[in-house]
Amino acid sequence: MSREIKFSLLYRDMWQSAGKYVPRVDQLERVAPEIVRMGCFARVETNGGGFEQVNLLFGENPNNAVRKWTQPFNDAGIQTHMLDRGLNGLRMSPVPTDVRKLFYKVKKAQGTDIARTFCGLNDTRNIIPSIKYAKDAGMISQAALSITVSPIHTVEYYTKMAYELIEAGADEICIKDMAGIGRPVSLGEIVANIKKKYPEIPVTYHSHAGPGFSVASVLEVCKAGADYIDVGMEPLSWGTGHADLLTIHAMLQDAGFKVPDINMEAYMKVRALTQEFMDDFLGYYISPRNRLMNSLLIGPGLPGGMMGSLMADLETNIESINRYLDKNNKPKITQDDLLIKLFDEVAYVWPRLGYPPLVTPFSQYVKNVALMNVMQLIKGKERWSMIADDVWDMILGKAGRLPGKLDPEIIAIAKEQGCEFFTGDPQSAYPDALEDYKQKMKDKGWELGKDDEELFEYAMHPAQYEAYKSGKAKADFEADIAKRREKDLMPEPTSAAEVLKPQSLTVNVNGELFRVTVAPEGMDLPNDNVQPGAPAESPASVTAPDPVPDGNAEDIESPLEGKFFLTKTPSETPLKVGDSFKKGDTLCYVEAMKTYNAILATKDGVIVDIPVKSGETVYEDDVILKIR
C-alpha cells in the first residue's frame, strides 16, 4: 500500500503571511465548521505568534478567541497546533521562565494539542526547555528547524540539530522553511537523515511559496519520508503565503501517495467565507503584491510571514522618506525603489550580523537594521546609526548564540557604546515575573481568569493588554479602519483645497459612538475634534505635569516615525518633568516595526517638558522631549 501523507491547514498563518491582521473571533467561528467539513485535514494551526496580539489590537479577548476557535476542531478529532517562539513565547522579546511554563498549561487548557517550538537563532538551549514545559502540560512537543541558506546552514548542520532535539525529548520535528528558500534536494536529504535514525518520529514540512521552490520541496520531502505537509488554500495561497492544498493534493496523488479526499462543496464555502472576510475589512491590510510570487526573495531570504506586514510597513516608511526628500528638494522614490534598496541592504547586513536565520523575530531585526540603514544613507548619514534595543540583545548574545561570527565593525560599535557581550544561558537573564504581574492585576482590580489565562496574557503582552483593557486598542483600530474605508469611498479630489480638507469620521467602540476629525499633518483641527466621553487613555499612558518654564530648553527630536513611549515594560519607571538623568540613560522609546528604539541621553540634564503622550504617533523630527 502506498504511504499516507496528511495535511495541516495554516488558516491563521495564511492571514498573517498575507497582511497585517487575522479574522475576528466571530468570523473564525463561522469558518471553522466548514474547515472541519472539508474532511481532508488531520491538523489545523489555531494560534501562536501574532494571532493573540492581533486580538488585543481589535479589542478582543485573545483567550476567548482561542477557546472558541479550537473547540470545533477538538470536537471533530482534528489536532490543533500553535507556533511558539521558544525563549520569546508569543512575542518579539524574551519571556521569564515562569511565564513560559504557564504558557503551555494555558494553551493546553484552551484546546491546543501541539506546540511547534522554534528558536530564531536555532539555539537549542532556547528550544529544549519548551520541550519539557509542553510535555509537562500534556501537549505534543514538535521542535522546529528554522531553515535558511548560508555557508553555515548545511544539511549536516540541520541533521545534527534534529538529532539533538529528538534526544532531548521532542516528539516530532518540523522542517520550518519559513522563507521558502530551502533547496528541494537538500531538504529531502535532511528528512531522509532524520527518518533513517529515528523512523518513528513524525516529520512535518512547512514552507512559504514566495520564491517558488515549495512545490518541488514538498515532493522531495515526501519521497524522503515526511508525514505531514502544511498547506494554504485560495484565496490566500501562493505569494507570500503557502502552497495551495489542491495543487499539493493532485501532485502527491499522481506521485502514488495516499492522500485524503476533499469535500469540494465545503472547500468552496471556506473559500467564499475567506473572500468575504477580505472584502469586509481584512483586505484593507493586504498589499496586492503579497499575492504574487517573487524570485527576488531568494536573495534576501525574508520569510513570507514577515513580508505580509513588511509591505504594509513600507507605506509608512516611503511617506517618511519622501517627506524628507521633498523638504530637501530631492527627487522622491517609489516603493519599488525602496524595496530593491532594502533587499540589497539585507544581503549586506545579514552576514555581518552573524547569519541569524531569517525567522521571527530575527528576520524583523535584520530587516529593521537594513531599512534603518537605507533611510539613514538616503539622508546622507552613516550605516548602523539606528539599532533598536532588541537588535542589540541579539548582537550581544542575550537572545541566544549567533550561528556565525559578527563583523569586526559591529563589535567595534558595541565597544564604543560600552556594551558587554553575554555568553551564558539566555533564559538566566530573564527572572520569574508572574508574582509581580499578579500584584499589578490585583491593584487594578483585574481577574486572573480561568486557568490563569488573563494573567498569562498580561504577562506575555503587557502593553497591548493594558491598551485592550482600557478600550484604547479598539478605538485606535476602529478609527484606522474607518479612515481606510472612508478613503476607499471618497471621490477623487477636484482641487488642492479638497485634498487638504479635514475629514470627520464616526467610530463605534463597544456600541458607543465617537466623532473624530482627521487632517493632514500640520493642519489645525477644529475645536470639536475631541468629544466628551472619549475613551480613556491606556493605563500605560503617562500624563506629564505642566512644563517647567525654561528659555534655554533643548529639543530632543524623534529620529524616526513610530509610536512614542516613556517605558517599554510596566516594570520600568517613566521619567517625568523635573526628573534628572545622566549621560547614557534611556529617556524614552520610539516603537517602529515591532521593535523599541531607545532614545539615549547624550549628556546629563533635567526633563523640562514632555510634549507628547505615551502611545501617540510621532514623525521624524517631531519634538518628543525638552531638556536642559
Backbone torsions as a table, in degrees:
resi	resn	phi	psi	omega
1	MET	NA	141.1	179.7
2	SER	-66.8	151.4	-176.9
3	ARG	-74.0	143.2	-177.3
4	GLU	-87.8	137.0	172.4
5	ILE	-115.7	130.3	-179.4
6	LYS	-106.1	154.2	-176.7
7	PHE	-112.0	145.4	173.6
8	SER	-123.5	128.2	180.0
9	LEU	-90.5	129.5	-179.6
10	LEU	-98.3	62.7	-174.0
11	TYR	-66.0	-38.7	176.9
12	ARG	-67.0	-50.3	-175.5
13	ASP	-65.5	-29.0	175.8
14	MET	-54.7	-44.9	-178.6
15	TRP	-71.0	-44.7	-177.8
16	GLN	-63.9	-32.6	179.5
17	SER	-76.8	-21.5	-178.8
18	ALA	-89.6	-35.7	-174.2
19	GLY	-158.0	-146.8	-170.4
20	LYS	-97.5	-28.9	-171.8
21	TYR	-125.1	168.6	173.8
22	VAL	-120.9	166.0	-177.4
23	PRO	-61.1	154.4	172.8
24	ARG	-67.1	164.5	-177.3
25	VAL	-62.8	-35.6	179.3
26	ASP	-65.3	-33.5	177.3
27	GLN	-71.9	-41.3	177.8
28	LEU	-61.5	-39.0	178.4
29	GLU	-64.0	-32.1	179.3
30	ARG	-73.1	-38.2	-173.3
31	VAL	-85.3	-26.4	-175.1
32	ALA	-56.3	-47.8	-179.0
33	PRO	-61.1	-32.4	179.9
34	GLU	-73.5	-33.2	174.6
35	ILE	-64.0	-42.2	176.6
36	VAL	-60.2	-44.1	-175.8
37	ARG	-66.9	-20.6	176.7
38	MET	-60.7	-29.8	171.3
39	GLY	72.8	9.0	-174.5
40	CYS	-114.3	-0.1	-175.3
41	PHE	-107.4	126.8	174.0
42	ALA	-84.4	-24.2	-177.1
43	ARG	-144.1	153.6	173.5
44	VAL	-136.9	134.2	176.2
45	GLU	-80.3	122.0	-171.8
46	THR	-111.9	-21.5	177.5
47	ASN	-165.2	-179.7	-178.5
48	GLY	124.2	166.6	176.6
49	GLY	54.0	-126.8	-174.2
50	GLY	-80.8	-5.2	-173.7
51	PHE	-54.9	-50.1	-174.1
52	GLU	-73.9	-31.4	175.8
53	GLN	-65.6	-35.8	177.9
54	VAL	-64.4	-42.0	175.2
55	ASN	-54.4	-45.6	-179.1
56	LEU	-63.5	-39.4	179.1
57	LEU	-65.7	-32.9	174.9
58	PHE	-69.2	-22.8	-169.5
59	GLY	90.7	16.1	177.7
60	GLU	-96.1	152.7	174.2
61	ASN	-80.5	115.3	-176.1
62	PRO	-65.5	-31.1	179.8
63	ASN	-67.7	-41.7	174.9
64	ASN	-61.7	-40.9	-179.1
65	ALA	-63.3	-44.6	-178.9
66	VAL	-64.6	-44.0	-179.3
67	ARG	-61.4	-45.0	-178.2
68	LYS	-71.3	-31.0	-178.8
69	TRP	-75.2	-39.4	-177.9
70	THR	-78.5	-26.9	-171.9
71	GLN	-55.2	-47.7	-179.0
72	PRO	-60.9	-34.8	179.9
73	PHE	-74.1	-39.9	175.0
74	ASN	-57.7	-45.5	-178.1
75	ASP	-63.6	-32.3	-176.7
76	ALA	-89.0	-2.9	-178.9
77	GLY	78.2	18.0	175.7
78	ILE	-91.8	126.3	-178.8
79	GLN	-69.9	144.6	177.3
80	THR	-112.0	144.9	177.5
81	HIS	-136.8	153.2	-178.5
82	MET	-125.6	156.4	175.5
83	LEU	-96.1	131.7	-173.8
84	ASP	-131.2	128.3	-174.8
85	ARG	-89.6	23.6	175.3
86	GLY	64.1	-118.8	180.0
87	LEU	-54.2	-30.9	-177.0
88	ASN	-92.6	-1.3	179.0
89	GLY	56.7	-114.8	179.8
90	LEU	-109.6	13.4	-175.2
91	ARG	-128.0	-171.3	-176.0
92	MET	-91.7	-6.9	-176.1
93	SER	-129.6	159.8	-176.3
94	PRO	-58.3	151.8	-174.6
95	VAL	-119.0	138.2	177.1
96	PRO	-58.5	155.4	-176.2
97	THR	-56.8	-47.4	-175.2
98	ASP	-67.9	-28.6	176.5
99	VAL	-71.5	-39.1	176.8
100	ARG	-61.7	-42.6	-179.8
101	LYS	-64.1	-42.8	179.8
102	LEU	-65.2	-33.3	-179.8
103	PHE	-48.4	-52.1	-174.9
104	TYR	-71.2	-37.5	177.6
105	LYS	-62.0	-42.9	-179.9
106	VAL	-65.6	-46.1	-175.6
107	LYS	-68.9	-35.1	175.3
108	LYS	-64.2	-43.9	179.7
109	ALA	-63.8	-28.2	-178.7
110	GLN	-85.5	-4.3	175.1
111	GLY	107.6	15.7	178.8
112	THR	-96.5	128.3	-173.6
113	ASP	-90.9	-37.3	-168.7
114	ILE	-125.1	132.8	174.4
115	ALA	-104.7	112.7	175.2
116	ARG	-92.2	104.5	-173.2
117	THR	-104.4	130.3	174.7
118	PHE	-134.4	161.1	169.9
119	CYS	-119.2	130.1	-178.6
120	GLY	-64.3	-13.0	176.6
121	LEU	-106.1	-0.7	-173.2
122	ASN	59.1	29.1	176.2
123	ASP	-85.3	109.5	-175.0
124	THR	-63.7	-19.0	176.6
125	ARG	-63.4	-25.3	179.5
126	ASN	-88.0	-16.9	-178.0
127	ILE	-95.8	-41.9	-172.5
128	ILE	-57.7	-42.0	176.3
129	PRO	-59.4	-36.5	-179.7
130	SER	-67.2	-30.3	176.2
131	ILE	-59.5	-46.5	179.9
132	LYS	-67.4	-46.0	-177.7
133	TYR	-61.3	-41.2	-179.6
134	ALA	-65.4	-45.6	-177.9
135	LYS	-68.5	-36.9	176.8
136	ASP	-61.7	-30.5	-179.8
137	ALA	-85.7	-1.3	179.4
138	GLY	88.8	15.5	-179.7
139	MET	-97.4	161.3	170.4
140	ILE	-82.8	130.1	-179.7
141	SER	-96.9	115.0	176.6
142	GLN	-111.4	111.9	-178.2
143	ALA	-93.4	139.5	-172.1
144	ALA	-112.4	143.8	171.3
145	LEU	-100.8	118.4	-179.7
146	SER	-83.7	109.9	-171.2
147	ILE	-84.3	130.7	168.7
148	THR	-146.3	174.2	-177.0
149	VAL	-123.2	115.6	178.7
150	SER	-157.4	173.1	176.9
151	PRO	-60.7	-20.8	-177.5
152	ILE	-90.5	-36.9	-170.4
153	HIS	-88.7	80.6	-175.8
154	THR	-101.1	173.6	175.1
155	VAL	-58.2	-42.2	-179.4
156	GLU	-64.0	-40.4	178.7
157	TYR	-57.7	-49.7	-176.5
158	TYR	-73.5	-33.8	177.4
159	THR	-63.1	-46.2	179.1
160	LYS	-61.4	-41.7	179.8
161	MET	-63.6	-43.2	179.5
162	ALA	-61.9	-44.2	179.2
163	TYR	-59.6	-42.7	-178.8
164	GLU	-63.0	-41.9	-178.7
165	LEU	-69.3	-38.2	177.8
166	ILE	-66.0	-42.8	179.2
167	GLU	-66.7	-22.5	177.3
168	ALA	-84.5	-2.4	175.0
169	GLY	115.3	1.4	180.0
170	ALA	-60.6	134.1	178.9
171	ASP	-79.9	-29.7	-177.1
172	GLU	-143.8	165.6	174.4
173	ILE	-124.3	137.8	173.1
174	CYS	-113.3	127.7	171.3
175	ILE	-87.1	99.4	-172.1
176	LYS	-94.5	88.7	-178.7
177	ASP	-91.3	69.4	-165.9
178	MET	-66.4	-21.4	176.6
179	ALA	-104.7	-5.2	-179.1
180	GLY	69.1	21.0	-177.8
181	ILE	-101.5	-0.2	175.3
182	GLY	-60.7	136.7	-178.7
183	ARG	-81.7	131.8	-172.2
184	PRO	-50.4	-48.5	-176.7
185	VAL	-65.1	-42.9	179.5
186	SER	-63.1	-41.3	178.2
187	LEU	-62.3	-41.3	176.8
188	GLY	-60.8	-38.1	179.2
189	GLU	-66.5	-38.9	178.3
190	ILE	-62.5	-47.3	-180.0
191	VAL	-62.8	-43.1	179.9
192	ALA	-60.5	-39.5	179.0
193	ASN	-65.2	-40.9	178.7
194	ILE	-64.4	-46.7	-176.5
195	LYS	-69.2	-29.4	179.1
196	LYS	-66.1	-41.4	-177.4
197	LYS	-88.4	-34.5	-176.5
198	TYR	-130.7	71.7	-176.1
199	PRO	-62.6	-23.2	-177.4
200	GLU	-83.8	-9.8	-177.4
201	ILE	-83.3	117.5	177.0
202	PRO	-64.2	139.5	178.8
203	VAL	-121.7	128.7	176.4
204	THR	-107.9	141.6	173.1
205	TYR	-112.3	125.4	179.3
206	HIS	-120.5	128.3	-179.8
207	SER	-148.8	153.4	171.2
208	HIS	-100.4	154.9	-169.2
209	ALA	-88.6	-20.2	-167.8
210	GLY	-38.3	-59.4	-175.6
211	PRO	-74.6	-15.4	174.5
212	GLY	103.4	1.2	-178.5
213	PHE	-84.2	-18.4	-160.7
214	SER	-59.5	-40.2	-177.7
215	VAL	-65.7	-44.5	177.4
216	ALA	-64.1	-37.2	-179.7
217	SER	-65.8	-40.3	178.1
218	VAL	-59.3	-44.9	-179.0
219	LEU	-63.2	-42.4	-179.2
220	GLU	-65.0	-44.5	-177.6
221	VAL	-70.6	-32.3	177.9
222	CYS	-67.8	-40.8	176.6
223	LYS	-62.7	-30.3	-178.0
224	ALA	-84.2	-8.6	175.9
225	GLY	121.8	6.7	179.3
226	ALA	-61.7	148.2	-175.7
227	ASP	-104.6	-37.3	-176.3
228	TYR	-125.6	142.2	176.4
229	ILE	-123.8	125.6	174.3
230	ASP	-78.0	134.3	-179.7
231	VAL	-136.0	159.7	169.0
232	GLY	-112.1	-174.0	176.5
233	MET	-152.5	160.1	179.1
234	GLU	-61.7	146.8	5.5
235	PRO	-93.7	22.8	-177.2
236	LEU	-117.1	11.7	176.5
237	SER	-84.5	172.1	-178.9
238	TRP	63.8	-166.8	-176.6
239	GLY	55.5	-134.1	177.5
240	THR	-78.9	0.7	178.2
241	GLY	-89.4	-139.2	-171.5
242	HIS	-123.0	163.5	177.5
243	ALA	-58.5	146.5	-173.5
244	ASP	-80.3	140.7	179.1
245	LEU	-51.0	-48.4	-174.0
246	LEU	-64.3	-39.4	179.0
247	THR	-65.2	-49.9	-178.3
248	ILE	-63.9	-40.0	179.7
249	HIS	-60.4	-49.2	-177.9
250	ALA	-66.0	-40.6	-179.3
251	MET	-64.0	-46.3	-177.8
252	LEU	-69.3	-34.9	177.4
253	GLN	-62.8	-43.4	178.7
254	ASP	-65.0	-31.3	-179.3
255	ALA	-78.9	-2.9	175.9
256	GLY	96.8	7.5	178.0
257	PHE	-83.8	153.3	174.9
258	LYS	-86.4	120.2	-179.9
259	VAL	-128.3	151.5	-176.8
260	PRO	-72.5	152.1	175.1
261	ASP	-70.9	154.0	179.4
262	ILE	-113.7	127.2	172.9
263	ASN	-77.1	101.2	-172.5
264	MET	-70.5	-25.8	175.4
265	GLU	-63.5	-45.3	177.8
266	ALA	-67.9	-37.7	177.3
267	TYR	-55.6	-48.2	-178.4
268	MET	-65.3	-30.9	177.7
269	LYS	-68.8	-44.2	177.5
270	VAL	-62.7	-40.7	178.9
271	ARG	-61.2	-45.1	-179.0
272	ALA	-66.3	-41.8	178.9
273	LEU	-63.8	-41.5	179.4
274	THR	-61.5	-42.0	176.8
275	GLN	-65.8	-37.9	177.6
276	GLU	-60.5	-41.9	179.7
277	PHE	-65.2	-36.7	177.1
278	MET	-65.2	-43.7	-179.4
279	ASP	-67.7	-30.3	-179.5
280	ASP	-63.5	-60.8	179.1
281	PHE	-157.6	-23.6	-173.8
282	LEU	-66.0	-28.4	179.2
283	GLY	-64.8	-22.1	177.6
284	TYR	-65.3	-18.1	-177.1
285	TYR	-111.9	14.3	180.0
286	ILE	-114.9	116.2	177.5
287	SER	-71.1	134.6	176.4
288	PRO	-55.9	-27.7	-179.7
289	ARG	-66.5	-25.2	-179.6
290	ASN	-72.6	-7.8	176.3
291	ARG	-89.7	-1.0	-174.9
292	LEU	-106.4	149.0	169.9
293	MET	-74.4	153.5	-177.5
294	ASN	-150.7	102.6	-179.2
295	SER	-70.0	-13.7	175.0
296	LEU	-61.7	-21.5	-179.5
297	LEU	-69.2	-15.5	178.3
298	ILE	-60.7	-38.4	-178.0
299	GLY	-67.9	-63.4	-178.3
300	PRO	-73.3	-23.4	177.7
301	GLY	66.9	28.1	-178.6
302	LEU	-76.9	138.0	-174.6
303	PRO	-73.8	154.1	-179.2
304	GLY	-60.9	-40.8	-179.5
305	GLY	-59.4	-36.9	179.3
306	MET	-78.3	-35.4	-179.8
307	MET	-61.4	-32.2	179.2
308	GLY	-57.5	-48.3	-179.7
309	SER	-80.5	-26.8	-178.4
310	LEU	-59.9	-44.2	-176.7
311	MET	-64.2	-32.6	175.5
312	ALA	-69.6	-41.3	179.3
313	ASP	-63.2	-35.6	-176.6
314	LEU	-62.8	-27.1	177.1
315	GLU	-58.6	-43.9	179.9
316	THR	-70.5	-43.7	-176.7
317	ASN	-65.6	-38.8	-179.9
318	ILE	-66.3	-35.7	176.8
319	GLU	-63.8	-43.5	-179.0
320	SER	-64.0	-45.3	-179.5
321	ILE	-64.1	-46.4	-177.6
322	ASN	-69.4	-27.8	174.6
323	ARG	-62.8	-42.3	178.0
324	TYR	-66.2	-47.5	-177.1
325	LEU	-62.1	-41.6	179.7
326	ASP	-64.1	-41.0	-179.7
327	LYS	-64.0	-28.7	-178.2
328	ASN	-104.4	20.0	175.5
329	ASN	55.4	41.7	177.6
330	LYS	-115.4	152.5	-178.5
331	PRO	-65.3	141.1	179.7
332	LYS	-74.7	162.3	177.6
333	ILE	-115.4	159.5	178.9
334	THR	-94.1	168.7	177.3
335	GLN	-64.1	-35.2	176.0
336	ASP	-61.6	-43.3	177.7
337	ASP	-57.5	-46.4	-178.0
338	LEU	-65.1	-40.5	-178.3
339	LEU	-62.9	-43.4	179.8
340	ILE	-66.8	-41.6	176.3
341	LYS	-60.0	-39.8	-179.5
342	LEU	-65.5	-47.4	179.8
343	PHE	-59.1	-43.2	179.4
344	ASP	-63.5	-39.1	-177.6
345	GLU	-72.5	-34.8	174.7
346	VAL	-58.9	-45.1	179.2
347	ALA	-61.8	-29.6	179.3
348	TYR	-76.8	-45.8	-172.0
349	VAL	-82.6	-28.3	-172.4
350	TRP	-56.0	-54.0	178.7
351	PRO	-63.9	-31.0	-178.8
352	ARG	-72.0	-20.0	177.1
353	LEU	-96.2	10.9	173.4
354	GLY	90.4	23.1	177.3
355	TYR	53.1	47.5	173.8
356	PRO	-64.0	135.2	176.4
357	PRO	-53.9	137.8	-174.8
358	LEU	-84.6	75.9	178.1
359	VAL	-139.4	156.7	-178.6
360	THR	-54.6	134.6	-0.1
361	PRO	-91.9	-2.5	-169.3
362	PHE	-74.5	-24.8	171.9
363	SER	-63.4	-41.5	177.7
364	GLN	-64.7	-39.6	-179.6
365	TYR	-63.3	-47.2	179.9
366	VAL	-63.6	-44.8	178.6
367	LYS	-62.0	-42.7	-178.8
368	ASN	-63.2	-43.3	177.4
369	VAL	-61.6	-44.4	-179.8
370	ALA	-61.6	-44.2	-178.5
371	LEU	-67.2	-40.5	176.5
372	MET	-62.2	-40.9	177.5
373	ASN	-60.7	-45.5	179.8
374	VAL	-59.7	-45.3	-178.2
375	MET	-64.3	-40.8	179.5
376	GLN	-68.4	-40.6	-179.6
377	LEU	-65.7	-39.1	176.7
378	ILE	-59.6	-33.8	-177.6
379	LYS	-91.7	11.1	176.2
380	GLY	77.5	19.6	-179.5
381	LYS	-104.4	-178.0	-175.6
382	GLU	-88.4	152.8	169.2
383	ARG	-62.7	158.4	173.2
384	TRP	66.3	13.1	-176.5
385	SER	-82.0	-13.2	176.1
386	MET	-129.3	101.2	177.7
387	ILE	-124.5	120.0	-175.3
388	ALA	-71.3	159.9	-179.6
389	ASP	-53.9	-47.2	-177.4
390	ASP	-63.2	-34.1	178.1
391	VAL	-68.3	-40.2	176.8
392	TRP	-61.8	-39.2	177.7
393	ASP	-59.0	-40.1	177.0
394	MET	-64.9	-47.2	-177.7
395	ILE	-61.0	-41.1	-173.8
396	LEU	-83.3	-4.2	177.2
397	GLY	93.1	4.8	-177.5
398	LYS	-74.0	-18.3	179.3
399	ALA	-98.4	-7.5	-177.2
400	GLY	139.5	-179.7	-176.5
401	ARG	-86.2	122.7	176.6
402	LEU	-67.8	140.7	-179.8
403	PRO	-64.3	-36.1	-177.7
404	GLY	-115.0	-174.0	-179.0
405	LYS	-92.1	142.9	175.3
406	LEU	-71.8	146.4	175.5
407	ASP	-67.4	141.9	178.4
408	PRO	-52.8	-31.5	179.2
409	GLU	-62.9	-40.4	179.8
410	ILE	-68.2	-42.6	178.9
411	ILE	-60.7	-40.5	179.8
412	ALA	-64.4	-41.4	178.5
413	ILE	-63.0	-41.8	178.9
414	ALA	-60.3	-44.3	-179.8
415	LYS	-66.2	-38.4	178.3
416	GLU	-60.3	-34.3	-178.3
417	GLN	-89.7	5.5	177.7
418	GLY	72.7	23.7	-179.0
419	CYS	-79.5	147.2	177.2
420	GLU	-112.7	135.0	178.9
421	PHE	-81.4	143.0	-175.9
422	PHE	-111.8	130.0	-177.5
423	THR	-118.7	0.3	-177.5
424	GLY	-82.7	-171.9	176.3
425	ASP	-67.8	123.6	-176.4
426	PRO	-55.2	-36.3	-176.7
427	GLN	-63.1	-29.3	-177.2
428	SER	-63.5	-19.3	-179.4
429	ALA	-84.0	-3.3	-175.4
430	TYR	-129.9	86.5	-175.0
431	PRO	-69.0	167.9	179.7
432	ASP	-55.1	147.9	-175.9
433	ALA	-142.6	-2.7	-174.1
434	LEU	-60.4	-38.7	-179.0
435	GLU	-62.3	-37.6	177.2
436	ASP	-63.1	-42.7	-179.6
437	TYR	-69.3	-35.4	175.5
438	LYS	-59.5	-44.1	-178.6
439	GLN	-66.2	-41.0	178.6
440	LYS	-61.5	-40.6	179.9
441	MET	-68.2	-38.5	177.0
442	LYS	-61.9	-44.2	-179.8
443	ASP	-62.3	-33.1	-178.8
444	LYS	-87.7	-7.5	-178.1
445	GLY	76.5	25.4	-178.8
446	TRP	-94.7	142.4	177.3
447	GLU	-77.8	146.4	177.7
448	LEU	-73.9	-19.9	175.6
449	GLY	88.0	164.6	176.6
450	LYS	-60.1	131.8	-178.3
451	ASP	55.7	27.5	-178.9
452	ASP	59.9	27.6	-174.5
453	GLU	-71.9	-30.6	177.6
454	GLU	-72.6	-36.6	174.8
455	LEU	-60.3	-45.7	178.5
456	PHE	-58.9	-46.1	-175.7
457	GLU	-63.3	-40.8	179.6
458	TYR	-66.7	-42.8	-179.0
459	ALA	-68.3	-31.3	-178.9
460	MET	-79.8	-39.2	-175.7
461	HIS	-133.0	66.1	-171.5
462	PRO	-58.5	-48.2	-176.7
463	ALA	-66.6	-43.9	-179.4
464	GLN	-67.6	-35.5	-179.8
465	TYR	-66.7	-40.9	178.6
466	GLU	-64.4	-40.6	178.2
467	ALA	-65.6	-35.5	175.9
468	TYR	-64.8	-47.5	-176.6
469	LYS	-64.5	-33.7	-177.6
470	SER	-78.7	-18.2	-174.7
471	GLY	93.1	-8.4	-178.0
472	LYS	-65.1	-38.8	-177.7
473	ALA	-59.8	-47.5	-178.5
474	LYS	-67.1	-39.1	178.8
475	ALA	-62.1	-43.4	179.0
476	ASP	-63.2	-42.8	-179.2
477	PHE	-65.7	-46.8	-178.6
478	GLU	-62.3	-37.6	178.5
479	ALA	-66.1	-39.5	-178.5
480	ASP	-67.1	-46.6	-178.5
481	ILE	-68.6	-34.1	176.7
482	ALA	-63.0	-40.8	178.9
483	LYS	-64.3	-41.3	179.6
484	ARG	-66.7	-40.3	178.7
485	ARG	-67.8	-40.7	179.2
486	GLU	-61.2	-42.2	179.1
487	LYS	-64.0	-37.5	-179.0
488	ASP	-66.5	-35.8	-177.3
489	LEU	-90.3	-13.1	-173.3
490	MET	-72.5	132.4	176.4
491	PRO	-66.8	157.3	178.6
492	GLU	-59.6	134.9	179.3
493	PRO	-64.3	146.2	-178.9
494	THR	-101.7	-9.4	-179.0
495	SER	-155.0	166.0	177.8
496	ALA	-62.6	-35.5	179.9
497	ALA	-62.9	-37.3	-180.0
498	GLU	-67.7	-37.1	178.7
499	VAL	-60.9	-38.7	-174.0
500	LEU	-90.6	3.0	-177.3
501	LYS	-72.1	128.5	175.3
502	PRO	-59.3	146.6	-178.9
503	GLN	-114.2	132.4	177.9
504	SER	-98.0	132.6	-179.0
505	LEU	-127.3	147.4	172.9
506	THR	-106.9	125.9	-176.5
507	VAL	-115.5	131.8	179.1
508	ASN	-100.3	117.0	178.6
509	VAL	-123.0	110.2	-179.7
510	ASN	53.4	40.1	177.6
511	GLY	83.7	-4.2	-179.4
512	GLU	-105.3	130.8	-176.4
513	LEU	-90.9	137.5	177.6
514	PHE	-127.8	135.4	177.7
515	ARG	-99.9	121.9	179.8
516	VAL	-125.9	154.9	178.2
517	THR	-123.3	134.2	177.4
518	VAL	-118.9	147.2	-178.3
519	ALA	-148.2	161.3	177.9
520	PRO	-59.1	156.4	-179.7
521	GLU	-56.9	135.4	176.8
522	GLY	91.8	-13.9	-179.3
523	MET	-88.0	135.0	177.0
524	ASP	-67.9	139.5	177.7
525	LEU	-92.5	154.3	174.5
526	PRO	-60.2	157.3	-177.9
527	ASN	-64.5	-20.0	-177.0
528	ASP	-92.1	17.8	-177.8
529	ASN	-60.4	-39.5	177.9
530	VAL	-101.6	119.9	-175.6
531	GLN	-92.8	152.5	174.8
532	PRO	-57.7	142.2	177.7
533	GLY	83.3	11.4	178.8
534	ALA	-62.0	151.5	-177.2
535	PRO	-58.3	145.4	177.5
536	ALA	-67.5	156.3	176.8
537	GLU	-69.7	163.5	174.9
538	SER	-58.9	144.6	175.0
539	PRO	-56.6	-22.1	-180.0
540	ALA	-75.0	-17.0	-179.0
541	SER	-70.5	149.2	-179.3
542	VAL	-124.2	122.4	176.2
543	THR	-90.9	118.6	-175.0
544	ALA	-79.1	150.8	173.3
545	PRO	-65.8	170.9	177.2
546	ASP	-58.5	144.9	-179.4
547	PRO	-61.8	150.1	176.5
548	VAL	-84.8	120.5	-179.1
549	PRO	-57.9	128.6	-179.6
550	ASP	-162.6	109.3	-178.5
551	GLY	-68.1	-16.6	-177.7
552	ASN	-101.1	17.2	-177.5
553	ALA	-63.2	144.4	179.0
554	GLU	-110.6	134.8	-179.0
555	ASP	-81.6	135.9	168.4
556	ILE	-105.7	118.5	-175.9
557	GLU	-101.6	150.0	176.7
558	SER	-69.4	130.5	-180.0
559	PRO	-80.0	-8.3	-178.8
560	LEU	-158.8	170.0	178.0
561	GLU	-84.3	137.6	179.5
562	GLY	172.2	-156.2	177.2
563	LYS	-109.0	136.6	-177.7
564	PHE	-87.5	132.1	175.1
565	PHE	-136.9	140.1	174.1
566	LEU	-79.5	-26.9	178.5
567	THR	-134.9	160.8	178.0
568	LYS	-100.7	-29.4	179.4
569	THR	-135.1	158.2	179.8
570	PRO	-62.6	-20.5	-178.2
571	SER	-76.4	-17.1	179.1
572	GLU	-78.5	149.8	176.3
573	THR	-98.8	119.3	-177.8
574	PRO	-71.3	145.9	172.7
575	LEU	-70.7	152.7	176.6
576	LYS	-136.3	167.4	-179.6
577	VAL	-57.9	131.7	-179.1
578	GLY	99.0	-15.8	178.7
579	ASP	-71.7	142.8	175.3
580	SER	-97.5	161.4	-179.6
581	PHE	-148.9	164.3	-179.9
582	LYS	-111.6	158.2	176.0
583	LYS	-56.4	131.5	-179.7
584	GLY	94.8	-13.3	177.5
585	ASP	-68.0	150.9	173.8
586	THR	-81.5	122.3	-178.9
587	LEU	-89.9	-39.9	-177.4
588	CYS	-170.5	-172.9	-179.8
589	TYR	-136.8	151.6	167.1
590	VAL	-120.1	116.3	-178.7
591	GLU	-91.1	124.2	178.6
592	ALA	-142.9	135.1	176.5
593	MET	54.1	43.5	173.1
594	LYS	72.0	10.1	176.1
595	THR	-128.5	150.2	-178.7
596	TYR	-97.8	124.8	178.5
597	ASN	-102.4	112.8	-177.9
598	ALA	-73.5	135.5	174.4
599	ILE	-99.5	112.1	-173.4
600	LEU	-98.4	148.0	177.0
601	ALA	-73.7	132.3	178.4
602	THR	-92.4	-4.4	177.4
603	LYS	-163.6	170.5	175.5
604	ASP	-68.9	151.4	178.5
605	GLY	-179.0	-168.2	-179.1
606	VAL	-135.1	142.0	176.3
607	ILE	-75.1	124.0	-179.5
608	VAL	-100.3	-37.2	-178.9
609	ASP	-156.8	147.6	173.5
610	ILE	-123.1	91.5	-171.5
611	PRO	-75.3	-8.2	177.3
612	VAL	-123.9	161.2	-179.5
613	LYS	-102.7	153.7	177.0
614	SER	-57.8	133.1	179.5
615	GLY	95.0	-10.2	179.7
616	GLU	-78.8	147.7	176.0
617	THR	-76.9	135.0	176.3
618	VAL	-125.2	152.7	177.7
619	TYR	-107.6	162.5	178.4
620	GLU	-56.5	135.3	179.3
621	ASP	78.0	0.7	171.1
622	ASP	-65.4	142.6	176.6
623	VAL	-77.6	121.2	-178.6
624	ILE	-109.6	-21.4	176.1
625	LEU	-146.4	153.8	168.9
626	LYS	-122.4	132.6	-176.9
627	ILE	-131.4	165.3	169.5
628	ARG	-144.3	NA	NA
